[in-house]
Amino acid sequence: MKAPKKRYKQLEIRIQEVEMFFNSIPTPTAPMQLAQGETIVDMEKMISSHLKTIESYNGNPACIPYLNRLEKLKTLIESQTKPKIN
């Protein structure tokens, strides 16, 4: 019975990290491509709708695709804002 609780806790941590990140930065305005055929045009709408969907699933594993996309976007944004070392 401990395994599901641990997975739920890990999912909860991932959700909190993504929420904190997107609540702490200005919403990007330029379109971004997450992958081939996966371009975000309206960043504010995508972030908002995905966070609301995750919240409505309340930790249910059905929220994982939405969480994965937000984590992918977070990684992309972080990689673009890191200073380049020569």
Backbone hydrogen bonds in HBPLUS format (Angstrom, degrees):
<---DONOR---> <-ACCEPTOR-->    atom                        ^
c    i                          cat <-CA-CA->   ^        H-A-AA   ^      H-
h    n   atom  resd res      DA  || num        DHA   H-A  angle D-A-AA Bond
n    s   type  num  typ     dist DA aas  dist angle  dist       angle   num
A0006-LYS N   A0002-LYS O   2.97 MM   4  6.21 155.8  2.03 155.8 163.2     1
A0007-ARG N   A0003-ALA O   2.93 MM   4  6.20 162.5  1.96 158.1 162.6     2
A0008-TYR N   A0004-PRO O   2.88 MM   4  6.03 158.6  1.92 147.6 153.8     3
A0009-LYS N   A0005-LYS O   2.92 MM   4  6.13 155.6  1.98 144.8 151.4     4
A0010-GLN N   A0006-LYS O   2.93 MM   4  6.22 157.0  1.98 150.0 156.2     5
A0011-LEU N   A0007-ARG O   2.93 MM   4  6.15 156.9  1.98 149.1 155.5     6
A0012-GLU N   A0008-TYR O   2.87 MM   4  6.09 156.1  1.93 147.8 154.9     7
A0013-ILE N   A0009-LYS O   2.93 MM   4  6.20 152.2  2.01 147.7 154.6     8
A0014-ARG N   A0010-GLN O   3.03 MM   4  6.31 160.9  2.06 148.4 153.0     9
A0015-ILE N   A0011-LEU O   2.97 MM   4  6.21 159.5  2.01 151.6 157.2    10
A0016-GLN N   A0012-GLU O   2.98 MM   4  6.20 161.8  2.02 148.3 153.0    11
A0017-GLU N   A0013-ILE O   2.97 MM   4  6.20 158.7  2.02 152.4 157.8    12
A0018-VAL N   A0014-ARG O   3.11 MM   4  6.34 161.4  2.15 149.9 154.0    13
A0019-GLU N   A0015-ILE O   2.93 MM   4  6.14 167.5  1.95 156.1 160.0    14
A0020-MET N   A0016-GLN O   2.90 MM   4  6.01 166.0  1.92 151.1 155.1    15
A0021-PHE N   A0017-GLU O   3.00 MM   4  6.13 157.7  2.05 144.0 150.4    16
A0022-PHE N   A0018-VAL O   3.00 MM   4  6.24 175.7  2.00 161.3 160.3    17
A0023-ASN N   A0019-GLU O   2.97 MM   4  6.01 140.2  2.13 145.0 155.8    18
A0024-SER N   A0021-PHE O   3.03 MM   3  5.25 149.6  2.13 104.2 113.8    19
A0032-MET N   A0040-ILE O   3.02 MM   8  5.28 146.4  2.13 139.9 149.1    20
A0040-ILE N   A0032-MET O   2.71 MM   8  5.28 168.4  1.73 163.0 161.2    21
A0034-LEU N   A0038-GLU O   2.76 MM   4  5.48 152.4  1.83 172.7 170.2    22
A0038-GLU N   A0035-ALA O   2.87 MM   3  5.01 155.2  1.93 136.8 132.4    23
A0046-MET N   A0042-ASP O   3.02 MM   4  6.25 161.5  2.06 156.0 161.8    24
A0047-ILE N   A0043-MET O   2.95 MM   4  6.10 176.3  1.95 160.0 160.8    25
A0048-SER N   A0044-GLU O   2.99 MM   4  6.01 167.2  2.01 148.2 152.4    26
A0049-SER N   A0045-LYS O   2.89 MM   4  5.89 166.9  1.90 147.9 152.3    27
A0050-HIS N   A0046-MET O   2.94 MM   4  5.98 159.7  1.98 149.2 155.2    28
A0051-LEU N   A0047-ILE O   2.94 MM   4  6.09 162.8  1.97 152.6 157.4    29
A0052-LYS N   A0048-SER O   2.97 MM   4  6.16 158.4  2.02 149.6 155.7    30
A0053-THR N   A0049-SER O   2.92 MM   4  6.05 153.2  1.99 142.9 150.5    31
A0054-ILE N   A0050-HIS O   2.93 MM   4  6.13 163.1  1.96 150.4 154.7    32
A0055-GLU N   A0051-LEU O   2.95 MM   4  6.12 158.4  2.00 144.2 150.5    33
A0056-SER N   A0052-LYS O   2.88 MM   4  6.08 153.0  1.95 145.4 152.8    34
A0057-TYR N   A0053-THR O   3.05 MM   4  6.32 142.8  2.20 146.1 155.4    35
A0058-ASN N   A0055-GLU O   3.12 MM   3  5.12 142.7  2.26  97.8 108.8    36
A0060-ASN N   A0057-TYR O   2.99 MM   3  5.25 160.1  2.03 116.2 122.5    37
A0063-CYS N   A0060-ASN O   2.99 MM   3  6.08 172.8  2.00 136.5 137.5    38
A0064-ILE N   A0061-PRO O   3.09 MM   3  5.51 167.3  2.11 116.0 120.1    39
A0066-TYR N   A0063-CYS O   3.08 MM   3  5.51 121.9  2.44 112.1 125.8    40
A0067-LEU N   A0063-CYS O   3.00 MM   4  6.23 159.5  2.04 155.9 162.5    41
A0068-ASN N   A0064-ILE O   2.76 MM   4  5.92 160.4  1.79 158.4 163.5    42
A0069-ARG N   A0065-PRO O   3.13 MM   4  6.33 156.0  2.19 140.7 145.9    43
A0070-LEU N   A0066-TYR O   3.11 MM   4  6.40 159.0  2.16 145.9 151.5    44
A0071-GLU N   A0067-LEU O   2.87 MM   4  6.12 155.3  1.93 152.0 159.4    45
A0072-LYS N   A0068-ASN O   2.88 MM   4  6.07 150.3  1.97 145.0 153.6    46
A0073-LEU N   A0069-ARG O   2.92 MM   4  6.15 157.5  1.97 147.7 153.6    47
A0074-LYS N   A0070-LEU O   2.85 MM   4  6.03 157.1  1.90 146.0 152.7    48
A0075-THR N   A0071-GLU O   2.98 MM   4  6.17 160.4  2.01 146.4 150.7    49
A0076-LEU N   A0072-LYS O   3.02 MM   4  6.28 156.0  2.08 145.4 152.2    50
A0077-ILE N   A0073-LEU O   2.88 MM   4  6.13 163.4  1.91 156.1 160.2    51
A0078-GLU N   A0074-LYS O   2.89 MM   4  6.08 164.7  1.91 152.2 156.9    52
A0079-SER N   A0075-THR O   2.93 MM   4  6.08 153.0  2.00 145.0 152.3    53
A0080-GLN N   A0076-LEU O   3.13 MM   4  6.34 139.1  2.31 141.5 151.8    54
A0080-GLN N   A0077-ILE O   3.16 MM   3  5.20 128.9  2.44  96.0 109.3    55
A0081-THR N   A0077-ILE O   3.13 MM   4  6.35 128.9  2.40 143.0 156.2    56
A0081-THR N   A0078-GLU O   3.26 MM   3  5.23 139.5  2.43  95.1 106.1    57
